[in-house]
């Protein structure tokens, strides 16, 4: 599977906002945005005026990078969102938010979405008691996510759980820390999704 392999911090600087791609580093003084709040490259500090298309493109790129998906898959989510009831932009974000790797991250079971994607791929999680190793699996209300019994004792998993014990969990997920499992209570609403993007710009871009 194709995947972005360059420096993650460049993506945050390019979008001018924290995408939280590096876990703890994003909350520290080492964060690239805190140290160099301008786009990378020799012209990064130059004055630039975005066109309408430029604003639409930046909204799409930021959202893609926030959730860690590539263009073909992202467009597929948009096309799914258009066919669903409600606003296409809201539906797009809801679909991205309910990816299994994102749900794992939201539960506090990974330090970043990239780490969550890797842990899912390595088969550390179950959905309704069955192992699911597909990061793009879309979780549904009523489903129960859990860390596999055999994975709970690993040093890595223990460290992650301890590190994220106090991280807020969105209302659409009910996490039981004692049982190390989480129930999907509902689909998230747009208000519960914390990405600061104008999703209507993405809709406008793909509608051309």
Backbone as ProteinMPNN parsed JSONL, in Angstrom:
{"seq_chain_A": "XXXXXXXXXXXXXXXXXXXXXXXXXXXXXXXXXXXXXXXXXXXXXXXXXXXXXXXXXXXXXXXXXXXXXXXXXXXXXXXXXXXXXXXXXXXXXXXXXXXXXXXXXXXXXXXXXXXXXXXXXXXXXXXXXXXXXXXXXXXXXXXXXXXXXXXXXXXXXXXXXXXXXXXXXXXXXXXXXXXXXXXXXXXXXXXXXXXXXXXXXXXXXXXX", "coords_chain_A": {"N_chain_A": [[0.851, -1.198, 0.0], [0.59, 2.185, -0.889], [2.161, 4.877, 0.806], [2.712, 7.913, 2.545], [6.022, 8.851, 3.178], [7.832, 10.787, 3.857], [9.124, 13.497, 5.973], [6.929, 13.965, 8.641], [6.385, 16.332, 9.994], [6.696, 18.321, 8.131], [4.329, 18.337, 6.775], [2.495, 19.426, 8.575], [3.545, 22.004, 8.792], [3.211, 22.845, 6.171], [0.444, 23.005, 5.981], [-0.055, 24.83, 7.916], [-1.033, 24.352, 10.452], [-1.475, 22.293, 13.399], [-1.433, 18.871, 12.831], [-1.247, 16.738, 14.367], [0.454, 14.445, 13.998], [2.592, 13.225, 15.122], [2.304, 12.268, 17.715], [3.269, 12.611, 21.075], [5.224, 14.524, 20.535], [3.942, 16.574, 19.192], [2.733, 18.007, 21.17], [4.721, 19.204, 22.509], [7.57, 21.453, 22.983], [9.122, 20.906, 20.846], [7.614, 20.75, 18.62], [7.149, 21.35, 15.202], [5.556, 23.406, 14.156], [5.454, 25.199, 16.254], [8.057, 26.091, 16.326], [8.748, 26.852, 13.718], [6.654, 28.489, 12.125], [5.771, 28.523, 9.347], [5.433, 27.664, 5.846], [7.385, 24.866, 4.538], [10.497, 24.882, 2.641], [12.368, 26.996, 0.307], [10.9, 29.236, -0.369], [9.085, 29.5, 1.58], [8.62, 31.512, 3.49], [7.761, 33.613, 2.042], [5.413, 36.1, 0.883], [2.14, 35.149, 0.157], [-0.798, 34.926, -1.73], [-3.743, 33.21, -1.569], [-5.729, 31.703, -4.099], [-9.197, 31.069, -4.961], [-9.341, 28.408, -5.765], [-6.963, 27.578, -4.628], [-7.516, 27.735, -1.868], [-9.498, 25.784, -1.66], [-8.05, 23.51, -2.398], [-6.134, 23.408, -0.345], [-7.78, 22.887, 1.846], [-8.662, 20.319, 1.226], [-6.212, 18.899, 1.121], [-5.257, 19.23, 3.75], [-7.172, 17.83, 5.235], [-6.927, 15.234, 4.21], [-4.32, 14.665, 5.055], [-4.557, 14.896, 7.802], [-6.064, 12.663, 8.5], [-4.553, 10.706, 7.333], [-4.835, 9.484, 4.751], [-4.677, 8.602, 1.262], [-5.037, 10.112, -2.052], [-6.805, 8.658, -3.889], [-8.318, 6.993, -2.197], [-9.405, 8.913, -0.503], [-11.026, 10.391, -2.263], [-12.825, 8.401, -2.809], [-14.171, 8.19, -0.357], [-15.42, 10.667, -0.384], [-17.193, 10.344, -2.571], [-18.81, 8.337, -1.526], [-19.946, 9.778, 0.56], [-21.483, 11.666, -0.798], [-23.592, 10.134, -1.715], [-24.94, 9.504, 0.562], [-27.505, 10.363, 3.001], [-27.988, 13.767, 3.993], [-25.509, 16.408, 4.478], [-22.894, 16.485, 2.126], [-20.244, 17.185, 2.795], [-20.187, 16.962, 5.612], [-20.774, 14.241, 5.824], [-18.511, 13.146, 4.617], [-16.475, 13.747, 6.497], [-17.453, 12.32, 8.69], [-17.288, 9.686, 7.775], [-14.496, 9.432, 7.521], [-13.79, 9.806, 10.173], [-14.817, 7.544, 11.385], [-13.196, 5.483, 10.62], [-11.359, 2.549, 11.44], [-8.677, 2.818, 12.337], [-8.626, 5.496, 13.14], [-10.577, 5.445, 15.144], [-9.351, 3.799, 17.021], [-7.212, 5.455, 17.718], [-8.679, 7.595, 18.834], [-9.69, 6.325, 21.067], [-7.537, 6.334, 22.702], [-5.655, 4.393, 22.447], [-3.44, 4.505, 20.92], [-0.643, 6.553, 20.069], [-0.683, 8.232, 17.914], [-2.382, 8.682, 14.748], [-1.017, 7.411, 12.724], [0.481, 5.533, 14.129], [-1.643, 4.086, 15.199], [-2.703, 3.002, 12.86], [-0.645, 1.278, 12.142], [-0.622, -0.501, 14.343], [-3.172, -1.626, 14.089], [-2.911, -2.934, 11.624], [-1.077, -4.867, 12.348], [-2.643, -6.561, 13.754], [-3.644, -6.207, 16.432], [-6.131, -5.631, 17.479], [-9.66, -6.212, 18.077], [-12.98, -6.471, 16.695], [-16.114, -6.727, 17.871], [-15.244, -9.124, 18.994], [-13.824, -10.403, 16.967], [-10.804, -10.57, 15.135], [-9.66, -7.728, 13.441], [-7.794, -6.449, 10.913], [-7.692, -4.321, 9.193], [-7.136, -1.095, 8.551], [-8.893, 0.761, 7.358], [-11.414, -0.107, 7.87], [-14.777, 0.569, 8.593], [-16.184, 1.565, 11.526], [-19.222, 0.813, 13.322], [-22.26, 1.952, 14.959], [-22.934, 0.321, 18.04], [-21.022, -1.638, 17.787], [-18.257, -3.309, 19.357], [-15.066, -2.51, 20.287], [-11.85, -3.849, 21.001], [-8.733, -4.477, 22.677], [-6.656, -7.11, 21.79], [-6.413, -10.064, 23.79], [-3.885, -11.291, 23.911], [-2.255, -9.164, 23.296], [-2.375, -7.281, 25.251], [-0.519, -7.472, 27.283], [1.865, -6.62, 26.248], [4.831, -4.611, 26.221], [4.785, -2.31, 24.669], [2.011, -1.737, 24.209], [1.125, -1.409, 26.864], [2.616, 0.854, 27.584], [1.559, 2.782, 25.835], [-1.146, 2.895, 26.68], [-0.82, 3.833, 29.297], [0.37, 6.293, 28.803], [-1.655, 7.694, 27.523], [-3.762, 7.828, 29.27], [-5.178, 9.967, 30.368], [-6.232, 11.282, 28.208], [-8.833, 13.009, 26.525], [-11.887, 11.449, 25.488], [-14.02, 11.189, 22.692], [-17.624, 11.766, 22.722], [-19.063, 9.925, 21.235], [-17.904, 7.513, 21.56], [-17.648, 5.016, 23.989], [-15.488, 4.266, 26.376], [-14.221, 1.584, 28.217], [-12.0, 1.413, 30.574], [-11.093, -0.514, 32.353], [-11.88, -2.991, 31.32], [-10.583, -2.776, 28.98], [-11.811, -2.11, 26.523], [-14.032, -0.717, 24.034], [-17.116, 0.794, 23.216], [-18.969, 1.625, 20.368], [-21.069, 4.169, 20.417], [-22.612, 5.833, 18.822], [-22.822, 7.396, 15.552], [-20.394, 9.914, 14.906], [-21.108, 13.428, 15.29], [-20.87, 16.439, 13.281], [-20.095, 18.494, 14.956], [-18.694, 17.185, 16.904], [-16.346, 16.488, 15.789], [-13.053, 17.346, 15.638], [-11.412, 18.562, 13.7], [-10.185, 21.448, 12.191], [-11.458, 22.595, 9.653], [-12.948, 23.873, 6.665], [-15.261, 22.12, 5.356], [-16.944, 22.503, 3.208], [-15.463, 23.645, 1.232], [-14.035, 21.521, 0.207], [-16.054, 20.036, -0.952], [-16.861, 21.842, -2.927], [-14.557, 21.819, -4.49], [-14.433, 19.172, -5.52], [-16.79, 19.18, -6.896], [-16.504, 20.491, -9.232]], "CA_chain_A": [[0.0, 0.0, 0.0], [1.358, 3.423, -0.934], [2.04, 5.652, 2.035], [3.639, 9.042, 2.647], [7.155, 8.45, 3.998], [8.703, 11.937, 4.139], [8.981, 14.022, 7.333], [5.532, 14.307, 8.952], [6.284, 17.717, 10.459], [6.586, 19.19, 6.957], [2.915, 18.415, 6.411], [1.87, 20.4, 9.481], [4.021, 23.342, 8.421], [2.609, 23.206, 4.881], [-0.959, 23.353, 6.195], [-0.122, 25.936, 8.86], [-1.752, 23.96, 11.665], [-1.063, 20.999, 13.927], [-2.224, 17.733, 12.379], [-1.021, 15.727, 15.399], [0.945, 13.252, 13.312], [3.772, 12.682, 15.808], [2.035, 11.928, 19.098], [3.699, 13.522, 22.133], [6.036, 15.616, 19.988], [3.048, 17.659, 18.785], [2.327, 18.748, 22.365], [5.935, 19.693, 23.158], [8.236, 22.599, 22.366], [9.797, 20.427, 19.644], [6.666, 20.798, 17.505], [7.657, 22.177, 14.106], [4.713, 24.597, 14.023], [5.846, 26.126, 17.31], [9.388, 26.631, 16.053], [8.798, 27.463, 12.376], [5.243, 28.563, 11.711], [5.649, 28.922, 7.943], [5.593, 26.48, 4.997], [8.767, 24.469, 4.263], [11.034, 25.273, 1.339], [13.051, 28.285, 0.263], [9.938, 30.319, -0.527], [8.07, 29.318, 2.609], [8.33, 32.735, 4.236], [7.314, 34.655, 1.134], [4.002, 36.463, 0.965], [1.393, 34.41, -0.85], [-2.239, 35.11, -1.672], [-4.411, 32.02, -2.091], [-6.899, 31.852, -4.947], [-10.326, 30.238, -4.518], [-8.915, 27.02, -5.957], [-5.922, 27.3, -3.65], [-8.162, 27.5, -0.576], [-10.172, 24.488, -1.753], [-7.01, 22.487, -2.409], [-5.535, 23.332, 0.986], [-8.752, 22.225, 2.722], [-8.624, 18.887, 0.912], [-4.912, 18.348, 1.509], [-5.16, 19.202, 5.201], [-8.035, 16.76, 5.73], [-6.264, 13.982, 3.824], [-3.139, 14.456, 5.888], [-5.015, 14.748, 9.183], [-6.499, 11.276, 8.685], [-3.546, 9.803, 6.794], [-5.279, 8.715, 3.589], [-4.194, 9.124, -0.016], [-6.041, 10.754, -2.902], [-7.831, 7.76, -4.445], [-9.199, 6.573, -1.107], [-10.112, 10.103, -0.03], [-12.093, 10.678, -3.214], [-13.825, 7.351, -2.625], [-14.988, 8.581, 0.788], [-16.267, 11.782, -0.819], [-18.265, 9.802, -3.407], [-19.729, 7.659, -0.609], [-20.639, 10.818, 1.309], [-22.469, 12.299, -1.68], [-24.738, 9.228, -1.854], [-25.608, 9.371, 1.855], [-28.391, 11.456, 3.368], [-27.314, 14.835, 4.716], [-24.528, 17.196, 3.753], [-21.78, 15.682, 1.626], [-19.038, 17.515, 3.548], [-20.313, 16.344, 6.936], [-20.68, 12.796, 5.641], [-17.107, 12.841, 4.337], [-15.728, 13.762, 7.755], [-17.957, 11.232, 9.53], [-16.69, 8.45, 7.249], [-13.072, 9.426, 7.893], [-13.708, 9.715, 11.628], [-15.189, 6.203, 11.819], [-12.187, 4.488, 10.247], [-10.897, 1.825, 12.619], [-7.433, 3.381, 12.877], [-8.955, 6.734, 13.847], [-11.303, 5.081, 16.363], [-8.326, 3.313, 17.952], [-6.525, 6.649, 18.207], [-9.611, 8.34, 19.684], [-9.825, 5.585, 22.331], [-6.317, 6.486, 23.484], [-4.889, 3.156, 22.326], [-2.282, 4.779, 20.072], [-0.165, 7.924, 20.256], [-0.987, 8.994, 16.696], [-3.149, 7.876, 13.792], [-0.07, 6.56, 11.997], [0.772, 4.41, 15.011], [-2.87, 3.288, 15.259], [-2.789, 2.267, 11.597], [0.342, 0.195, 12.215], [-1.073, -1.479, 15.328], [-4.309, -2.341, 13.499], [-2.361, -3.814, 10.584], [-0.389, -5.976, 13.016], [-3.64, -7.443, 14.334], [-3.744, -6.076, 17.887], [-7.471, -5.238, 17.902], [-10.807, -6.993, 17.617], [-14.281, -5.813, 16.595], [-17.097, -7.751, 18.255], [-14.55, -10.373, 19.299], [-13.101, -10.94, 15.819], [-9.662, -9.752, 14.751], [-9.772, -6.922, 12.217], [-6.488, -5.827, 10.656], [-7.87, -3.394, 8.071], [-7.283, 0.247, 9.128], [-9.996, 1.514, 6.746], [-12.702, -0.671, 8.291], [-15.627, 1.604, 9.169], [-16.893, 1.074, 12.71], [-20.653, 1.139, 13.308], [-22.881, 1.996, 16.285], [-23.209, -0.986, 18.625], [-19.85, -2.511, 17.727], [-17.358, -3.221, 20.504], [-13.646, -2.629, 19.953], [-11.07, -4.313, 22.143], [-7.348, -4.879, 22.45], [-6.571, -8.559, 21.909], [-5.887, -10.573, 25.051], [-2.45, -11.541, 23.784], [-1.514, -7.922, 23.074], [-2.493, -6.382, 26.399], [0.661, -7.568, 28.142], [3.083, -6.134, 25.588], [5.39, -3.373, 26.761], [4.353, -1.211, 23.81], [0.61, -1.428, 24.486], [1.051, -0.886, 28.231], [3.169, 2.212, 27.562], [0.59, 3.638, 25.137], [-2.312, 3.069, 27.544], [-0.421, 4.682, 30.418], [0.669, 7.62, 28.275], [-2.88, 8.358, 27.07], [-4.818, 7.57, 30.254], [-5.976, 11.174, 30.636], [-6.664, 11.928, 26.966], [-10.295, 13.033, 26.384], [-12.467, 10.548, 24.493], [-15.264, 11.79, 22.181], [-18.856, 11.222, 23.298], [-19.629, 8.829, 20.443], [-17.219, 6.282, 21.965], [-17.66, 4.766, 25.436], [-14.32, 3.432, 26.669], [-14.139, 0.922, 29.515], [-10.558, 1.243, 30.767], [-10.828, -1.754, 33.1], [-12.037, -4.12, 30.396], [-9.794, -2.425, 27.791], [-12.647, -2.187, 25.339], [-14.8, 0.503, 23.76], [-18.359, 0.589, 22.456], [-19.353, 2.729, 19.491], [-22.42, 4.521, 20.844], [-23.337, 6.499, 17.728], [-21.933, 8.043, 14.588], [-20.057, 11.259, 15.394], [-21.699, 14.585, 14.606], [-19.828, 17.366, 12.823], [-19.64, 19.282, 16.11], [-17.805, 16.352, 17.718], [-15.116, 16.234, 15.029], [-12.256, 18.519, 15.998], [-10.563, 19.104, 12.646], [-10.567, 22.826, 11.858], [-11.463, 22.724, 8.197], [-14.235, 24.192, 6.059], [-15.486, 20.983, 4.456], [-17.66, 22.924, 1.996], [-14.436, 23.923, 0.224], [-13.712, 20.232, -0.423], [-17.205, 19.719, -1.799], [-16.765, 22.729, -4.09], [-13.432, 21.374, -5.321], [-14.795, 17.94, -6.237], [-18.01, 19.4, -7.693], [-16.181, 21.198, -10.484]], "C_chain_A": [[0.884, 1.244, 0.0], [1.12, 4.228, 0.333], [3.078, 6.762, 2.032], [4.766, 8.675, 3.602], [8.113, 9.588, 4.308], [8.427, 12.428, 5.564], [7.549, 14.502, 7.593], [5.379, 15.775, 9.316], [6.188, 18.711, 9.296], [5.12, 19.376, 6.568], [2.187, 19.433, 7.284], [2.274, 21.816, 9.096], [3.39, 23.788, 7.102], [1.172, 23.65, 5.052], [-1.129, 24.47, 7.2], [-0.896, 25.63, 10.123], [-1.252, 22.603, 12.132], [-2.009, 19.911, 13.437], [-2.067, 16.553, 13.335], [-0.615, 14.384, 14.796], [2.069, 12.553, 14.068], [3.539, 12.403, 17.29], [2.484, 13.0, 20.077], [4.476, 14.723, 21.601], [5.172, 16.83, 19.633], [2.621, 18.533, 19.961], [3.529, 19.356, 23.089], [6.506, 20.904, 22.429], [8.97, 22.203, 21.085], [8.893, 20.468, 18.413], [7.149, 21.779, 16.442], [6.865, 23.466, 13.937], [5.099, 25.647, 15.066], [7.166, 26.807, 16.984], [9.472, 27.37, 14.709], [7.396, 27.475, 11.778], [5.098, 29.138, 10.306], [5.916, 27.687, 7.088], [7.057, 26.143, 4.76], [9.209, 24.922, 2.883], [11.59, 26.677, 1.336], [12.106, 29.465, 0.117], [8.855, 30.295, 0.554], [7.682, 30.579, 3.341], [7.882, 33.886, 3.346], [5.835, 34.934, 1.284], [3.253, 35.765, -0.173], [-0.107, 34.619, -0.644], [-2.909, 33.912, -2.332], [-5.6, 32.39, -2.967], [-8.023, 30.994, -4.366], [-9.962, 28.766, -4.637], [-7.869, 26.634, -4.915], [-6.495, 26.996, -2.28], [-8.847, 26.139, -0.55], [-9.158, 23.346, -1.691], [-6.394, 22.305, -1.029], [-6.471, 22.629, 1.962], [-8.726, 20.713, 2.491], [-7.328, 18.259, 1.408], [-4.791, 18.229, 3.021], [-5.977, 18.041, 5.765], [-7.447, 15.39, 5.41], [-5.117, 13.663, 4.772], [-3.502, 14.245, 7.351], [-5.38, 13.285, 9.463], [-5.544, 10.255, 8.068], [-4.014, 8.931, 5.65], [-4.773, 9.386, 2.311], [-5.366, 9.512, -0.918], [-7.154, 9.819, -3.372], [-8.822, 7.342, -3.367], [-10.029, 7.745, -0.59], [-11.284, 10.436, -0.949], [-13.204, 9.636, -3.107], [-14.745, 7.658, -1.454], [-15.927, 9.731, 0.412], [-17.449, 11.262, -1.629], [-19.278, 9.028, -2.571], [-20.586, 8.682, 0.134], [-21.734, 11.502, 0.5], [-23.74, 11.46, -1.766], [-25.524, 9.065, -0.556], [-26.561, 10.541, 2.095], [-27.605, 12.501, 4.162], [-26.31, 15.564, 3.852], [-23.32, 16.352, 3.372], [-20.501, 15.927, 2.432], [-19.041, 16.895, 4.927], [-20.137, 14.83, 6.83], [-19.247, 12.356, 5.386], [-16.311, 12.752, 5.635], [-16.173, 12.637, 8.688], [-17.365, 9.895, 9.081], [-15.222, 8.348, 7.649], [-12.909, 9.199, 9.393], [-14.002, 8.295, 12.111], [-14.286, 5.104, 11.25], [-11.673, 3.815, 11.524], [-9.62, 2.418, 13.193], [-7.694, 4.679, 13.629], [-9.676, 6.435, 15.158], [-10.335, 4.577, 17.433], [-7.563, 4.49, 18.558], [-7.414, 7.43, 19.169], [-9.8, 7.656, 21.045], [-8.622, 5.784, 23.244], [-5.426, 5.262, 23.436], [-3.706, 3.295, 21.377], [-1.905, 6.245, 20.251], [-0.458, 8.815, 19.061], [-1.79, 8.094, 15.767], [-2.232, 6.95, 12.999], [0.282, 5.331, 12.839], [-0.443, 3.491, 15.12], [-2.997, 2.425, 14.01], [-1.838, 1.064, 11.626], [-0.102, -0.899, 13.182], [-2.254, -2.292, 14.812], [-3.807, -3.357, 12.476], [-1.684, -5.037, 11.19], [-1.345, -6.862, 13.814], [-3.811, -7.384, 15.837], [-5.165, -5.808, 18.392], [-8.545, -6.162, 17.35], [-12.036, -6.089, 17.54], [-15.329, -6.89, 16.815], [-16.445, -9.126, 18.424], [-13.764, -10.983, 18.161], [-11.973, -9.992, 15.404], [-9.935, -9.022, 13.434], [-8.446, -6.202, 12.027], [-6.517, -4.901, 9.443], [-8.115, -1.994, 8.637], [-8.478, 1.018, 8.601], [-11.365, 0.945, 7.087], [-13.513, 0.417, 8.985], [-16.436, 1.04, 10.335], [-18.325, 1.589, 12.694], [-21.194, 1.187, 14.736], [-23.234, 0.595, 16.773], [-22.014, -1.917, 18.611], [-18.93, -2.25, 18.928], [-15.923, -3.474, 20.046], [-12.885, -3.06, 21.197], [-9.636, -4.589, 21.72], [-7.265, -6.384, 22.693], [-5.934, -8.968, 23.235], [-4.374, -10.724, 24.991], [-1.607, -10.299, 23.618], [-1.469, -7.031, 24.303], [-1.256, -6.386, 27.295], [1.924, -7.031, 27.522], [3.523, -4.803, 26.169], [4.895, -2.165, 25.984], [2.929, -0.783, 24.155], [0.457, -0.835, 25.883], [1.528, 0.562, 28.291], [2.184, 3.191, 26.932], [-0.61, 3.929, 26.031], [-1.998, 3.994, 28.717], [-0.22, 6.123, 29.965], [-0.597, 8.401, 27.95], [-4.055, 8.2, 28.034], [-5.731, 8.77, 30.483], [-6.46, 11.878, 29.369], [-8.193, 11.882, 26.853], [-10.765, 12.102, 25.265], [-13.773, 11.171, 23.998], [-16.501, 11.054, 22.683], [-19.407, 10.035, 22.52], [-18.944, 7.49, 20.722], [-17.264, 6.173, 23.487], [-16.546, 3.775, 25.76], [-14.39, 2.891, 28.09], [-12.67, 0.592, 29.749], [-10.223, -0.054, 31.49], [-10.887, -2.976, 32.184], [-11.192, -3.939, 29.132], [-10.622, -2.652, 26.53], [-13.466, -0.913, 25.201], [-16.016, 0.159, 22.918], [-18.65, 1.831, 21.632], [-20.818, 3.042, 19.775], [-23.253, 5.112, 19.711], [-22.323, 6.956, 16.689], [-21.609, 9.437, 15.122], [-20.819, 12.328, 14.628], [-20.56, 15.501, 14.171], [-19.254, 18.151, 13.989], [-18.654, 18.503, 16.97], [-16.492, 16.046, 17.022], [-14.248, 17.482, 15.084], [-11.326, 19.057, 14.914], [-11.076, 20.483, 12.224], [-10.446, 23.054, 10.354], [-12.873, 23.106, 7.752], [-14.504, 23.14, 4.994], [-16.25, 21.368, 3.191], [-16.67, 23.256, 0.871], [-14.061, 22.638, -0.517], [-14.825, 19.829, -1.38], [-17.155, 20.564, -3.079], [-15.672, 22.27, -5.042], [-13.815, 20.154, -6.155], [-16.021, 18.115, -7.118], [-17.723, 20.058, -9.032], [-16.188, 20.257, -11.665]], "O_chain_A": [[1.818, 1.346, 0.795], [0.01, 4.255, 0.866], [4.2, 6.567, 1.564], [4.504, 8.233, 4.72], [9.126, 9.364, 4.971], [7.604, 11.854, 6.276], [7.024, 15.34, 6.86], [4.368, 16.397, 8.991], [5.661, 19.811, 9.459], [4.724, 20.441, 6.093], [1.365, 20.208, 6.794], [1.441, 22.722, 9.076], [3.07, 24.964, 6.93], [0.715, 24.56, 4.362], [-2.225, 25.014, 7.336], [-1.368, 26.544, 10.798], [-0.671, 21.848, 11.351], [-3.225, 20.008, 13.601], [-2.677, 15.501, 13.141], [-1.235, 13.349, 15.041], [2.461, 11.44, 13.721], [4.504, 12.311, 18.049], [2.123, 14.167, 19.93], [4.39, 15.817, 22.16], [5.614, 17.972, 19.758], [2.194, 19.671, 19.767], [3.377, 19.952, 24.156], [5.99, 21.323, 21.393], [9.394, 23.071, 20.322], [9.354, 20.247, 17.293], [7.515, 22.911, 16.757], [7.436, 24.507, 13.611], [5.071, 26.845, 14.786], [7.369, 27.972, 17.329], [10.171, 28.375, 14.581], [7.015, 26.579, 11.024], [4.387, 30.122, 10.101], [6.563, 26.749, 7.556], [7.9, 27.041, 4.777], [8.384, 25.303, 2.053], [11.324, 27.462, 2.247], [12.478, 30.591, 0.449], [7.841, 30.985, 0.45], [6.538, 30.715, 3.773], [7.65, 34.996, 3.824], [5.087, 34.083, 1.764], [3.688, 35.795, -1.325], [-0.616, 34.502, 0.471], [-2.675, 33.63, -3.507], [-6.382, 33.277, -2.626], [-7.816, 30.276, -3.387], [-10.235, 27.973, -3.736], [-7.878, 25.521, -4.387], [-6.015, 26.092, -1.596], [-8.789, 25.425, 0.451], [-9.382, 22.341, -1.016], [-6.158, 21.178, -0.594], [-6.019, 21.862, 2.812], [-8.764, 19.928, 3.439], [-7.349, 17.206, 2.045], [-4.275, 17.23, 3.522], [-5.522, 17.347, 6.674], [-7.47, 14.49, 6.249], [-4.969, 12.531, 5.231], [-2.827, 13.497, 8.059], [-5.051, 12.742, 10.517], [-5.719, 9.053, 8.269], [-3.64, 7.761, 5.572], [-4.482, 10.582, 2.293], [-6.528, 9.273, -0.591], [-8.33, 10.163, -3.26], [-10.031, 7.337, -3.599], [-11.209, 7.59, -0.278], [-12.388, 10.724, -0.488], [-14.38, 9.951, -3.293], [-15.951, 7.423, -1.529], [-17.082, 9.764, 0.837], [-18.584, 11.684, -1.407], [-20.473, 9.054, -2.866], [-21.788, 8.488, 0.318], [-22.778, 11.871, 1.037], [-24.839, 12.003, -1.875], [-26.642, 8.55, -0.566], [-26.434, 11.588, 1.46], [-26.68, 12.169, 4.904], [-26.262, 15.365, 2.638], [-22.79, 15.6, 4.19], [-19.759, 14.988, 2.719], [-18.026, 16.361, 5.375], [-19.443, 14.216, 7.64], [-18.815, 11.314, 5.88], [-15.562, 11.799, 5.847], [-15.349, 12.065, 9.402], [-16.985, 9.069, 9.912], [-14.763, 7.285, 8.068], [-12.003, 8.488, 9.828], [-13.485, 7.884, 13.15], [-14.591, 3.92, 11.39], [-11.571, 4.458, 12.569], [-9.485, 2.516, 14.413], [-7.055, 4.941, 14.649], [-9.422, 7.089, 16.17], [-10.487, 4.894, 18.613], [-7.3, 4.518, 19.761], [-6.944, 7.88, 20.214], [-10.041, 8.323, 22.052], [-8.676, 5.442, 24.425], [-4.542, 5.099, 24.277], [-3.042, 2.306, 21.065], [-2.759, 7.079, 20.552], [-0.476, 10.039, 19.195], [-1.867, 6.884, 15.98], [-2.621, 5.838, 12.645], [0.369, 4.22, 12.316], [-0.301, 2.269, 15.133], [-3.358, 1.251, 14.095], [-2.193, -0.03, 11.185], [0.025, -2.086, 12.881], [-2.341, -3.495, 15.058], [-4.239, -4.51, 12.475], [-1.717, -6.121, 10.607], [-0.912, -7.806, 14.475], [-4.095, -8.405, 16.463], [-5.388, -5.761, 19.602], [-8.374, -6.801, 16.312], [-12.12, -5.075, 18.232], [-15.423, -7.847, 16.046], [-17.016, -10.15, 18.049], [-13.092, -11.994, 18.361], [-12.16, -8.777, 15.332], [-10.38, -9.618, 12.453], [-8.026, -5.431, 12.889], [-5.511, -4.717, 8.757], [-9.2, -1.729, 9.155], [-9.031, 1.852, 9.318], [-12.38, 1.472, 6.631], [-13.001, 1.109, 9.865], [-17.268, 0.151, 10.153], [-18.616, 2.647, 12.137], [-20.648, 0.536, 15.627], [-23.767, -0.218, 16.018], [-21.994, -2.898, 19.356], [-18.841, -1.133, 19.437], [-15.614, -4.526, 19.487], [-13.237, -2.679, 22.313], [-9.361, -4.894, 20.56], [-7.762, -6.873, 23.708], [-5.03, -8.299, 23.735], [-3.667, -10.328, 25.918], [-0.387, -10.348, 23.775], [-0.633, -6.133, 24.396], [-0.985, -5.405, 27.986], [2.961, -6.982, 28.183], [2.7, -3.975, 26.559], [4.616, -1.118, 26.567], [2.67, 0.402, 24.369], [-0.269, 0.144, 26.061], [0.921, 1.396, 28.963], [1.996, 4.299, 27.434], [-1.047, 5.075, 26.132], [-2.815, 4.838, 29.085], [-0.599, 7.061, 30.667], [-0.624, 9.624, 28.082], [-5.207, 8.412, 27.655], [-6.919, 8.607, 30.759], [-7.039, 12.961, 29.451], [-8.79, 10.826, 27.063], [-10.116, 11.987, 24.226], [-14.565, 11.641, 24.814], [-16.439, 9.874, 23.027], [-20.141, 9.22, 23.078], [-19.35, 6.457, 20.189], [-16.951, 7.134, 24.19], [-16.653, 2.587, 25.452], [-14.593, 3.642, 29.044], [-12.148, -0.378, 29.2], [-9.163, -0.633, 31.253], [-10.05, -3.874, 32.269], [-11.101, -4.85, 28.309], [-10.174, -3.309, 25.59], [-13.576, -0.128, 26.143], [-15.942, -0.674, 22.014], [-18.584, 2.952, 22.136], [-21.704, 2.268, 19.414], [-24.466, 4.909, 19.656], [-21.115, 6.907, 16.92], [-22.467, 10.076, 15.731], [-21.138, 12.151, 13.452], [-19.427, 15.359, 14.631], [-18.058, 18.443, 14.012], [-17.859, 19.104, 17.693], [-15.615, 15.41, 17.607], [-14.658, 18.551, 14.631], [-10.517, 19.941, 15.198], [-12.261, 20.652, 11.937], [-9.47, 23.622, 9.863], [-13.861, 22.717, 8.375], [-14.029, 23.255, 3.865], [-16.209, 20.636, 2.202], [-17.012, 23.156, -0.307], [-13.802, 22.662, -1.72], [-14.567, 19.341, -2.48], [-17.38, 20.054, -4.176], [-15.84, 22.326, -6.26], [-13.55, 20.11, -7.356], [-16.272, 17.291, -7.997], [-18.614, 20.166, -9.874], [-15.939, 20.681, -12.794]]}, "name": "protein", "num_of_chains": 1, "seq": "XXXXXXXXXXXXXXXXXXXXXXXXXXXXXXXXXXXXXXXXXXXXXXXXXXXXXXXXXXXXXXXXXXXXXXXXXXXXXXXXXXXXXXXXXXXXXXXXXXXXXXXXXXXXXXXXXXXXXXXXXXXXXXXXXXXXXXXXXXXXXXXXXXXXXXXXXXXXXXXXXXXXXXXXXXXXXXXXXXXXXXXXXXXXXXXXXXXXXXXXXXXXXXXX"}
